[in-house]
Amino acid sequence: MFDFSGKIGEPESTDITGFVVFPDFNDARAGDNVVYFDNITFNAVGAPPPPPPGNALVDFETAGTGAGFAWTVFENADNPPLEVVANPVPGGINSSATVGKFTARLAGQPFAGVETAHGDIGPITLDNSNSIVKIMVYKDVISDVGIKFAIANGGAQPEIKVPNTLVGQWEELTFDFTAYIGLFEAIDIDQLIVFPDFQGRSTENIIYFDNITLSANN
């Protein structure tokens, strides 16, 4: 961590348009050194460090990710838009203030879903550090939840489906994408697609989902 608070007020601290990084500031270097660097962030003085980058993909919080995405509902009859609403049952595993609300129409296709715009996420390349995807769902029916990713040209591998096992409470589902590592459509992913109620339904269903994260394949 670098503390530049002592530079506040100096002429060179106003209207900054660039910065310079010295990755290996060592005048006694004995050979070539390879230095990797990433995730340069700016924080307020005394502020806690940001969460690990790349873990939270969608959390629907005002200061988080997802609430401002350009979500599009598809194959769902009149395609009611995804809503960002107050958590209907805060507590337990999900104390979030806001969540996503998807209304699965009776006349909608079994694969009715919702997708981000290209560029709302990523680009993400799946590897062993991020190929386990988790999502929290609150449902009143048992049915598959599907998740898939797409790249800028629209290419995508098939969705992975996992059923919820609980109703009337939040449940976290886990999707293992490790089999997709190295495939063309798993490189530079920039779109997320969610199928909250993947089934032939006999009634209209409301599904809440939240806290989509990426984690390591341990």
N, C-alpha and C positions, 0 to 999 in steps of 0.2 A: 504494500500500500504506500502511496506517495501523498504527502500532505502539502498542498500548495496554498494553504490558507495564509501563509506569510507573504504571499505575492499579491493578495487582494489590494486593490487600489493603485497598483503600479501601472504605468501606461501600457506596458506589454501584456497586461492581463485583461484588457478591454478589446472587444471585437476580434477575438482569436479566430482565425480561419484555417489553422492547421497545427500539427504537432510533429515532433521529431522523436524517434525512439532509438536508443543506443542499446541494442540487445546484449552486447558482450563488451562492456566498457572496461577493457583490461589491456594496459599497455605492455604487459609482460606475457602476452599470449605465446605459447610454445608451438602451436599448430592451429590448423583450421578447426573452428568449432561450429557446430550446427545448433541454432537456438530457435525453438518454437515459441510463439507468443500468440495470445488470443484474448478475447473478451475484455477489452479495455473499457472501463466504465467510469462514470463521474457520480460522486455521491456527496451529499451535504456533510459538513463538518460534524462529526460525532454520530452520523447515521450508521446503522448496522450494514454489513455487507449485503449485496443482493443475493437472492437464492441461486443455487447452481444453475447456470444457463442450460436451456434445452430440456429441463425436467418437466416443467408445467407447460403443456401445449395449449390447453384451454381451461380456464377457471371461471369465466363469466363475471369476474369482479370488475368494478369500475376502474381500478388501477392495474388490472391484470390483463389477461388475454382472452379473446373470444367475444366479449360483449360488443366490440366495435368491428367484428368481422362482417363481411358481406355474405351472410348465409343465404343459400337458396334451397328451397324445398322442391322436391321433384317426385313425379309419379304418385301424387297423393290427392287425386281428384281435383279440388279447387286450390290445392297447394297453400293452405294457411301458413303464414310465415312463422318461422321459429321465433319464440318469445323469450326474452330474458326477464325473469320474474324473481320475486322473493322466494327463498327456499321454503317450500311448503311444510317441511318437517326438519327444522334445524336441530342438530344434536347427533349423538352417536358418532358414526364415522364421518359425518359431513356437517360441519358447522358453518359452511359458506353462507354468505348473505344472499347471493344471487345464483341462479342456476338456469339452464336452458329448458324450455318447455316445448315439446313436440306433440302435436295432435295428429294421431294416425287415423285418417278417415276410413269409415267402413268401405267406401267405394275406392279407396286407394289400393294401389298394387301391394302385394306382400313385401316387395323391395322398396316401398316408399322410403324416402330418406331426406337428408339435408347435407349440403356440402358447403365448404368455404369457397371463396373465390381463389383462383390461382394467385399465389403470392401472399395470401393472408398468413401462411405459415412458411417456415423454412427459408432457404432450401435445406432439407434434411437428407442425409444419406444414412441408411440403416447400417448399423454395425453392432458389435457385441455390447456396446455401451448404451444403446437406446432402442433395442428391438423388442422389448417387452412393453406393451401398451396397456394401460389401465384406465378404466372409466367407471365412475359411480353412476348408478341408475336407481330411480325410484319408480316402480311400476305396480300396477294392480293386476297384472296378468303375467303368466309365464310364457315367454317367447324368446326367440333368438335376438340378440343384438349383433349387428354386423359393423365392422370397421374396415375401410380400405384407404389407401393413399393413391394419389395420382401425381404425375409430373407435368411439366408445362405443356407438352404436346398432347395431353389427355391420356397418355398411356397409363395403365394401371394393372397390377396383379389382382386376382380375385380377392373378394372380401373374405375376412375370417369371421366366423360366427360363433358366438358363445351365448348360451341361454342364461337368463337370470334364474336363481333358485328360490328367491324370497319375494314376497309381495307385501306392500304396505310399509316398506322400510327401505332405507338406503342400502345398497349392496355394491361392492366393488368387483368388477369383472376384469379378468386378465386375458390378454390376447398375445400370443407368441408369434412374432414375425421373423424369427431367426432364419427360417427356411428361405426367406426372400433376400437375405443379405447377398450382395454381389450381383443381383439381377438388375437389368437396365432400368426397370421401373421403380427400383428402390434407391436410385441415385438422384440427388437433387429434387426430392419430393417437395412440392409446393402447394398441395391441396389435401384436405382431410374430408372424407365422406363417412357419414354415420347413418346406419339403418337401425333406428331405435326399436322397431317392432316388426321384425322380419318374419311375417307369417300371413296366412290367409285368415283374416279376422272376421268375426261374426258381430262385432260391435265397434264403435269408435273408442279408441284408447288414447289416454294422455300419458305420456312418458316424460319424466324429468331426467336430465343427465347433466353431469358436472365433472370437473377435476380429471380431465384427460391428461395423462402423464406418460412420459417415456422413461424407461429405466433399463439398467444393464441386465444382460442375460447371465446371471450368476450360476 
